Amino acid sequence: MSMLVEVTISRSLKEVLAITRHVPFRVAVSLIIIGLFAFAAIAPKVLQTHDPLAIDLRSSLQSPSIIHWLGTDQLGRDLYSRIVEGTGQSLAIGVGATALSMSIAIFFGVAAALSGGVVDSILSRIVDVLFAIPTLLLALVFVTVFGPSVLTEIIAVGIGTAPGYARMIRGQMLAIKGTGYVEAAKALGHPFPRIVWRHILPNAMSPLTAMMTIGVGQAIIWASGLAFLGLGVAPPAPEWGALLNAGRNYVIYAWWLEVIPGLAVTAFALSVTIVGRHLQDRLEGKT
């Protein structure tokens, strides 16, 4: 029995090594970083060293130490624990906004590309008008009207980033629509819905995997920008952008309140971008 277990473990290790051998070092490091952030979002209490909402004025604005690994804020709250606690909100905003953005973009892009004619012209003009409005300005207007919250940030960032994705999806659909294998399927008499479902959509949507991965990091940056302007999640929620907004008034006296949350945003956004680019290269190679 023990020999069977050892053989199984050795085979598993060989398979893992075979997979990782073909993964670039930067991608492997990025996956580890993403995994750590994902674990922090799922089980923050496991990683926290203090109560992220507990106020201790005697420990306010303490620099990083053995007790408080990343220092404390103006109310004496442990910054490390607050960053861990805020990971779930930040990732929820990034994933939710990207999912909403892609849903809107797929609807407009697919409808415009497959309909053609007047419908394509109308939908394309709507997307062009929205694309001409700066993403941050569109999100600012939405948050100002409906008030700051996690849901509002998701909707605001999702709507703001959708036009760019819609244009890319439309172009991808039109390019595949005119390929030889689609023309051959039409010549063989296949119904158009079947051609769309079997040939156009699978080939058009495969590059979206990389786009969605990159979009999560971009959405978190946009949400952090809104929170930095005071239009994000209301205090005392430790969302990363809210931490940046709260720490900007103490940047001279307590640099860690601004630098360390900024590094968290940068590390996650850079990691998902690296993984997304790698997926994009692999998918383009397979295509």
N, C-alpha and C positions, 0 to 999 in steps of 0.2 A: 504493500500500500504506500509506504513511504517513498519507494522508488518511483511509483507512478506519479506521486505528487511532485517529486523533484523533476521528473521529465516534463511534466506539464508546466511547471514554473520556468524551467530553462527554455522551453519552446516559446512561452509568452514573452520572456525577456528578449529572445532572439527576434521575435516579431516586432517588439517595441523598438529595438535597436535598428532593425531594418527600415522601419518607418522614419525614425528620427535622423537616420544617416542622410536622407535626402532632403531634410528640412534645414534651411540656412540658420546660422546661429542667431541672427537678429530676430528671425521669426520665432524660434524656440524661446528666446528670452521674452518676446512680446506675449506669447501664449501663456508663459508662466505668470507674467504681470496681470494679464487679463483674468487668469484663473484665481489669483489672489484677491483681486477686486470683486470677482463674482462670489467668492466664498465670503468675503466681508459683507456683501449685500445680502446673502442668504442667511448667514449666521453671525451677525455682528457681535452678539454677546460673548461669543467664544474668543474673539480677538481683543475685546475691550479690556482696559486695565482700570477704568474708573467709570462712574456714572456720567454719561455725556451731558446730562442736564443739571447735574448737581452744582450749586453755586457755593463757592468758598472764597470770600473776599480777602481772606488772609493770604491766599495763594495767587492773587491776581497778577497777571503779566510776568510770570516766572519764565525764565529762559529754559530751553531743553535741559533735562537732568535725568538722573536714574529714576526718580519718582514719577516725573512727568516727561515722557520720552521726547515729545515734541513741544513742550512748554504748555503754558496756560493762557487763556484769553483774559479780557478785562474783568470778567466776573469770576475768575479762578477756575473755570471749567477746563478739563483736560483736553487739549487740542487733538491729540492722537485719537482718543475715544470718540471725539466729535466727528473727525474725518471718517472713521470707520462707520459710525452711525449714519452719516450722510451719504455713504456710498450707495445704499439702496435707493434713496430718492434720486440721486444723480443718474444712476444707471436706468432707473425706471423712466425718467424723463427722456434719456437718450434713446432707449429702445422703443418707448411708446411714440415719441415724435417721429422716429424713422419709419415705424410701421404705418402710422397715419399718413405721412408724406408719401410713402411708396404706394399706398392704397389709392390715394387721390391721383398720383402721377400715372399709375397703371390704367386707371379708368379713363383719364383724359387722353393719354398717349395711345392706348389701344383703340379707343373709339375714333380718334382722329385719323389714325393710320389705316384702319380697316374700312371706315366709312367713305373717305375721300370726298371730293367735290365740295359742296356748300358746307356740309357738316365739318369737314376737315378745316376749312377756312375759318369758320366761326370759332371752333374750339382752339385752333392755333392762335387766333387773335386774342382770345381770353387769356391763354397761357402767356402770350407775349406781354400783355398789359401787366399781369401779375409779376412776370419776370423783371419788368422794368422798375418795379418798386423794390427798393432795398429790403433784404430779408429782415434786418434788424428793425427797420422802420415799420414794416408790416406787423411784426411781432409786438412791437411797442404799442401800436394802436390797439391791437387785440387785447393785450394785457391791461391797458389803461381803461378800456371799456368794461371788461368783465371782471377785473380785479385779479390780484396775484394769488396763485395757488399752483400745486403740482399739475392738476388737470389743465389749467389755463396755459401753463408753460408748454405742456405737451401739444395742445391744440395750436398755440401760437407758433411754435417752432415748426410743427408739422406742416401747417399751411404756408409758412414763410419759405420753406425749402422745397415744397412740392413742384413749383413751376420748372425749376432746373431739371429735376428728374423726369418730368413729363416730356420735355423737349428731347431728352436723350432716349427715352423709351419710344417715342414716336419715330425718331430717326432710325433706331434699331429695327423697329417693326417694318418700316418702309424698305429698308435694305434687304431684309429677309424675304419680304413679300415679292421682291423681284428676282430672287435667285432661281437657278435652273431647276432644282428639285421641286420647288413650289409650282413652277410652270409645268413640269412633268406630271405632277399630281393633278393639276387642272386638266391636262391633255388626256389623262387616263380616266377622266370623268368622276373623280372623287368630289363629293359635295363640299362646298366652301367651308361650312362649320367644321367638318372633319379635317380639312387642310389646316385650318387655324389651330385646332386643338392638338393635332398630331405633329405638325411641322413648324408652324410659325411661332406659336407661344413657347414651346420648350426651348427653341434656339434663341429666341429673343430674351427670355427670362433668365437664362443661365448666367449672363454677365451681371445681372442684378444682385447676385449673391455678394459679389465683391463690393458693389456700390452700396448695398445696405450695411455691410460691415464698416466701411469708411464713414457712412452717414451717421452711425451711432456716435462716433467720436466728434464729428462736426456738430451734431445736435447738442451734445453736452457742452461744447464750447459756446454755442449760441445761448443756451439756457443759463450758463454761468455769466455771460455778458448781461443778460436781462437782470439776473440777481444782483450783479455788481452795480447796476444802475438803480437798485432799490425796487425793482418790479418783479422779483422772484418770490420764492416761498417765504412766508412771514416768519420772523424769529419766534421762538428759539430753535426752529428747525435747523439742523446743521448741514443743510445741502451745501455742496462745495461753493457754488456761486454766492450763497448767503454768507459763508465764512469769509470769502474775499471781500464782500461788501462791508462786513463788520470790522475786518482788520485794517481797512485802508486808513482809518483815522489814527492808528497806532503804529504805522509803518516805520516811523523814525525811532520809536522807543521799543517796539516789539516786532522786529522784522519777520519773525517766524509766523505771525498771524496772517501775513500776506504771501510770503514766499512758499511755505509748505503746502497750503491748499492749492496754490497755483501749480506747484510741482505735481500734485496728485492729478489735477485736470490734464496737465501736459503729458504725464506718463501714460494715462489711460488713452487719451486721444491719439498719441503717437503710436502706441502699441496696436490699437485696432486699425490704424491706417496702414501700418507695416503688414499686418496679417491680411488686410483687404487687398493691398497691392499684390501680395504673393498669390492670393486666390485668383485675382484678376489675370495675372500672368499664366497661372496653371490652366485656367478655363480658356483663355485665348489660345494656348498651345493645343489643348484638346480640340477646340473648334477647328 
